[in-house]
Each structure stands twice: as structure tokens, then as C-alpha cells.
């Protein structure tokens, strides 16, 4: 007995919960009534098509209403009624046959069976069928015309083919009962300069053939050079390496795809200026302790507009042109860095380094020269430099690097032997 009672209580609670959850899950749709179309008599008055006794007009009046109702049902955002199903909500139509479209909408709003009313008219002008559609909204029982469309065809039998065009103009752009084809995609801006390691959200728009925006399209993003930039599915660009790449943006809808994609030229730029402070951790002849070393980093980068950077070809038939193209590519991509380091009491060092940068860090090799400040008989000579560094990005235009620099010094005199130095630097890099 007790088990049976518990089972009944559980069933009752489950039924109550389902009863509560059911209405919450059901979405109430606006009721849209699609009435049979009217026609115009010889006096220019709107009348029922049956009064003209023209079979084509009578049939077309019903076919146009059924076609519009079918499209609204397929869209799935309306509770659709036509002249037949409307009688399941009311005992009789609340208007006279002589009522105009406005009066019919007012009568349906008054009895509370519609949130919107769509009706129209069909007129024959010689051999041309002219079809007009109106959409009335319920404003506290008063019909308000919120949409209107007009189209024509040279054959009466082709009038139903106008339904899609009429509906696309009857509703606002954000309500795509008939999905409009995407004719154009564009991005803002079309050219973009990004600091190395930064991110940017692409803003893209899709337009139809009439220049109206397509609501909520899905965009696809493609990068021409994934070593330079990375583009996520959401359209976020991340700058990976200095250089230039192109982002192609396509838009797709439920059934439509863009015919002409948009392109965005992205130029990734390295830090233009950096300062360093550090010390040499290897022992130096005649110097005790760890002397401080200050440094400056300059990275020239020349912008080339409207062209994507390319690696110089291997054609050496014109050596001067090949060399010019090679160094132009290095300067354009910000691959050359000028290093100036000095010990305030002892010597000056400068070097030209080719630096391969990424969002995480950098590595570089270069050649240079070291010279003392006072006694030129002290250690001086050419050097090879190897640099390895990483960085922290507290902001879009600032980076805090930490680097290790290995210098192999080859004296210009026999008074000194080749030596190696290892330095550790921290500093500040600024982006333009």
C-alpha cells in the first residue's frame, strides 16, 4: 500500500513538472492571416474577384494567397491562416464582400484573431497582370500599413512566379521570408596594419542586389599566408610574423553563397624602436665584476602599398636586380635590425642583424664591429652576433623583451685573440 502511494505521488509530481515545463518550451508565434486577393472593377473599386466572373482572376486570387501562405509556413516564424482555416477561429468572416483591404484588416483585428493581415489585389491592364500586396499590423486594434509591394508580368499564368519577389519587398530586411541572394561582401577597412602579436576582429558586411544588408550571414575567412597571419572561424586576425598577407572573406546564407568575396590586405609590422639594459655574464680580460651595457634597437620598415610581398625569385640573370629585390624584401618586412650597444666606460658595439620574428619571440644573426672609446690599442674587431629572445605584451604598442646575445669577436690586430661574450638584456620595444 505504501509503495503504491509513493508511486502515485511520484507520478503526480512528474505530471505537474511536465505541465509546467510544456508551456514554457512552446513558443507563441504571431498570427498572420493571408486573405484572398481582391480585384478592381471598371469604376476603379476593389471588389471580390467572383463578382467579375473571370475564371483566371478568381483562380489567381486564391493561388496567390495560397502561395504566400505556403512561404510563410516554410519560414516557420508565423502562425498562418488563410480564408479557409480562418473559419476554424471564427463562426463567420467579420466583414462584408464589399469591404476594402483596410476594412477587412480592421475587422479581423477587432475580433482578435490576427496580429497581421496580408492581402492584395490583381489587375489586368491589357495583357499585363499587375499584382499588389499590402501588410497591415495591429496597432491597438487599428490597422497600420507596414509593408507594400508591387510587381507585374506580361502573362497572367506567370503571376505566381512573382510571389518570392513580392514577399522579399513586403517584409523588412531583417525578416528574410525569402532569403535574398548575396551579391557583394566588403570589409572595413580594406587595408590593415597590425603590430606583431596583436589581434583584430574583422568587420564584414553582406549586401543583396538592391544594396540592402543581409542579416546574420555566416562568413568564411581564408588567409593567403598562414605563416604571417592566423584567422579564426570568428574572423579574428592574429599577427604572427612581419610581412604582408591577404584575407579573403566569403558570405553564405541558408541557401545562398556570395558571388564576389571581399579581400583585406594585412601588413604585420615589427617594433620600430627598442631600448636595452643588461650585462655580460662571461668573464672579460682585465675587467672585474659584471659591467652594465646599454643598447638601442632600430628596425626600419618601408611600406609597399597594394602589393603582396613575394620572396625574390632565383633568377640571377640580372644580379643587380636580384640583390635590390632581396634587400627591398628584407627592409619591407622589417627583417633587418640595427643593434647599438655600449659600455658607458669602455666600448661601443654596433651590428646589422637579420631577425626572424614571431608572436612568441625572435631569433637573429648578424655582423658588426666593436671599438673602444679611448685607447684604440685595446680590443677591437669584427663580430658575429647571435640573438635569441622572447617577449611579454602588456599592450598593443608595447613589448617587454628579454634576450640573450652571443658575440664572437675577431680582433683586427694580433694583440688579442678571438673571444666570445654572452650577454643578458631586458628592455622595452615600441611599435609605430
N, C-alpha and C positions, 0 to 999 in steps of 0.2 A: 504493500500500500504506500509506504513511504517512498519507495523507488518510483512508483508511478506518479506520485505527487511532484517529486523533483523533476521528472521528465516533462510533466505538463508545464511547470514553471519555466524551465529552460526553453521550451517551445514558444511559450508566450513572450518571453524576453527577446528571443530571436526574431519573432514576427514583428514585435514593436520596433526593434532596431532596423529591420528591413523596411518597415513602413516609414521610419523617419528618414532613412538614407535615400529611399527611392525618389521622392520629390526633389531632394537637393541635387541629385545627379541629372534629373531631367531638365533640359534647357528650354525655356519658353521662347519660341520664335515669334516674330511679328507676323500678324495675319495679313496677307496680301490677296485682295480679290481682283481677278482679271476678268473683266466683263467683255461680252461680245462687242465687236466694233459697230459703230454707227455708220451712216452714210448721209449724203447731202442730196436733198431734192431740188427740183427746178427753182424753188424760191430761196435756195441757199440755207435751208433749215436742216438741222441734224434730226434724222428720223431713224427708226428701226429699218434694217435692210429688207425685212419681209414686206414692208409697205410699198416698195418699188417693184416687187415681183420680178426681180432679175436673179436667176439662179446663181450666176457667177458671184455676184455681190453677196448674196446670202451665205453661200458656202465659204467664201473668202472671209467673211466676218467671223465665222466660227473657227476656221482653220488658223487665222492669225491669233486669236485668243488662246487656242489650244497650244500653239507653238510657243507663245510667250510663257504660258503656264508651265510647259514642259521644261523650258530653260531654267525657270526659277526653281523648279523642283530639283533639277540636276545640280544647281548651285548649292542647295542644301541649307540655306540660311533663312528661308521663309516658310511659313505655313500657308500654302497656296490653295485658294478656292476659285472655281470658275462658276459660270451661270448654273451648271448642273449641281455641283457639290455645295453651292451656296444654299440651296433649298434644304440641305440637311441641318442648317443652322437657323433658318427662319421658315415660318409657315408659308410665306409668300414674299415675292420681291417687293421691297418697300418703296417702289417708285412706279410711275406711270410710263407707258411706252413712249409718250411724247416728251419725257424728261430729258434735259441736256446732260452732258457728261458731268458737269459741275453738280447739278441737282441729284444725279444718281450717287455720286460720291458723298454728298451731304446726307442723303437718306441712309446710306449704309453706315456712316459714322454715327448717325443719331441713334440707330438701333444697337450700336456697339458690337458689330460683327467684323469690323475691319480696322486695321491700323493704316493701311494704304490701299488705294484703289487705282488700278491701271485700266485705262480704256483708250479707245482710239476711233479713228474714222477712216473710211475708204471712199475715194472719189475717182471717177473716171473722167479724164479730160481727153476727148477723142479716143486715141488708142493707148493712152498712158494712164497707169494706175498710180495714184498719189495716196500714200499711207502716212497718217499722222498718229502719234501715240502721246498720251499725257499720263503723268503720275501725280496723284494727289496724296498728300499726307494729312493725317488727322491732327489738327491744332485745336484741342478742346472742343471738338465737335464741328469745327469749321474747316472745310477743305482748303488746302494751300497747295498751289501748283509748284512742285519741287523738281519736276523733270519734264522735258518735252523733246520730241524728236520727229523728224520728217524725212521721208525718202520716196523715191518714185522708180518705176520700171516701165519699160515700153510694152511689156506683155503682162496681162493680168495673171496668167498662170505662174509667173516668176515672182509674184508678190511675197510668198512665204520665204523666199531666199533673203528678204530684207530684214528678217526678224533679228538676226545677230547684230546687224548694223544699228537698228533702232534701239536695241537694248544697251549696246555699248555707249550710246549717247544719252540714254534715258537716266542712267544712274551716275553718281559722282565717280571720279577716277578711282577712289579707294575701294569701291564696290565693283569687283570685276565679275559680274554675272557672265559676261562673255570675255574670256581672257584675251587681252589685246596683245598683238604681236610686238615684240621688242625690236625697234628699228635702230636705236642708237644707244650706245653706252659711253659715258665720259667720266673722267675722274677730276678731282680738284685737289691739288694742282696737277698739271700735266707734266711738270718737271719738278724734281725734288732733290735738294741737297741734304744729306744726313751725316751727322757726326758718327764716326766709327763707334760701334757698340750701342748706339741709340735705337729706339723703336718708333714707329709711326703707324697710325691707323689710317688706312686708305678710306677716303670718302668717294663712293661711286654712285652714279645715278643711271637709271634706265628710262628711256622715253619711247613712246609709241609713235606711230606715223604722224600724229597730229601734234607732237611735241609735249604731250601730257606725261607726267611721271607715272611709272608703273609701281604700284605699291608692293612692298615686301618681295622684291625679286631675290633670287639666290645668285650670288656671284661666285665665279670660279677665278682663281688667281694663279698665274704662271710666271716664274722668274726665268729670264734668259740665261742668267749665270748664277747658279746657286752657290758658287764659291764667294761671290761678292755680297749677295743679299739672300735672306730667307723670308718667304712669305707664308704665313699660316692660312688655314682654311677660313679664318675670320677676317683676313685682309690686313694683318699686322705685319709690317716690314721690319726686319731686324738687320742692321748694317753689320756685315761680317768682316769685310776686307775693303781697303781703299780701291776705288775703281768705279766704273760705270756699268750699269745693267738696266734692262727694261722689264717692267712688269706689264703683262697682258691681262686684261680683265674682261671676262665674258659674263653675260647675264642669262639666266634660264628661268622660265616660269614653269607652271604645271604642265603646259603643253607646247610652250614656245621657247625658242632659243634665239639669242641675239645674232643678227646678221653681221654687224660690224662691231668688233670688240674695241675697247679703249686701250691705249698704251700710256704708260707713265715711265719717263726716264729718271732713273735714280742714280745720283752720284754720291758715293761714300767718300768722305774726306777725313784725313788723319789729323791729329793735333798739329797746329801750326807753330806753337811755341811751348817750350818746356824749360824748367829750371831744375837743377840737381844739386844735392848736397850729400857728401859721403866721405869715405876714407879708403885707403889702400890697405888691405889686410895682409899682404905679403911684406916681408922684411925688405928694406931698401938699404943699399950700402951707404954707410955714413949718416944714416938718419935713425934716431931713436923714436919709439912710440908710433902712433898712427896719425899722420898729418891729415888735416881736413882738406878735402878737394871740392871745389865748386864747379858747376857746369851749366852750360846753356845748350839747348837743342832747338834747331831751326829746321822745319820741314817745308820747303817751298812746294806749292801745288798750283799748276796753271790749269784753268778751266777750259775745256773744249766743248762748245755748245752743239747740241743737235746731232752729235755723232757718238757712237758707242766705241769705247776703246778696244783696240784689237792688238794682239801680240804681233810684233813685226815678223814679216814672212822671212823665210830662209833664203830668198833670192839675193845673192850677193853680186849680181851683175853691176849694180851701182853701189859700191861700198860706202860712198859718202851719204847717199840717201838712206842706206840701211842704218848707219850709225846715227844719223839725225833722227830717224824714226824710233830707234831703240831708246835714245836718251829722252826724246819727247814723251814716250810712253812712261818712262820712269818718273819724270817730273809731273806729268799729268796725274798719275796715280798716287803721287806722294810717297814714292818708294825711296827717295834719297833724303837722308837726314844729315845735317851738318852738326858735328859734335865739337864743342869748345869746352875744355876742362882746364882748370889752372889751380895750382897750389899757390896761395897768396904770397908765399915767401920764397918759392923755389923755381917753378917752371910753368910753361904754357904748352897745352896739347890741343891739336885740332885734327879732325878726321872727317872723311866723307864715307858714310855708311849706307849700304843698301839694306833696307829694313823691310821684312815681311811681317805685316801686322794682321792681327785678328782681334775679335772682340774680347778674347781672354788674355792676350799678351802679345809679345813681339819677339823676333829674333833678327839679328842683323850682323853683317860682316862689312868691314871697310878698311881703308888705308888712311894714313895720316902722318903727322910729323910732330915731334916733341922737341922743345928747345928750352934751355934755362933762361931765367930772367936777367941774370947779371953775368956770371962767368961762363962764357961760351965754350970754355975748355971742359966744362962739366958734361955730363951725359946728355947727348942729343942724337937724334937719328930718326929714321923712318919706323913706322909701326904698322902692324896688322891688328885690327880690333875685332873681337867677337863679343856681342852683347846679347843677353837673354833677360827678359823682363816680363812682369805681369803687372796688372793694374786694378785699381778699385774705382768704380764710377759713382761718386756721390751725387752727380748731376749730369745734365745733358751736355754741358760745355766744359766740364772739368773732369780730370782723371788724376788719380794719385798713384804713380808708378813706383815700383821697387825693382831694381835691376842689378845684375852682376855684369861687370865689364872685364874681359881678359885682354890685356895688351901684350903683344910680343914686339919688343923694341930691338931694332938692329942699328947700332951706332954707325955714324958716318966716319968715325976715326977708329984706329986700332987701340986707343987708350982704354976702351971699355969693351966688355964682352956683351953679346946678346943677353937680354934679360926678359923675365916675364913678370907681369903685375896683375893682381886680381883686386878689383875694387867693388865695393857695395855702395849703391846710391839709392836715395829716395828723393822724391821731388813732386812737382806739380806740372801737369800738361794742360794747356788751354786750347780749345777748339775755336775756330772762327765763327 
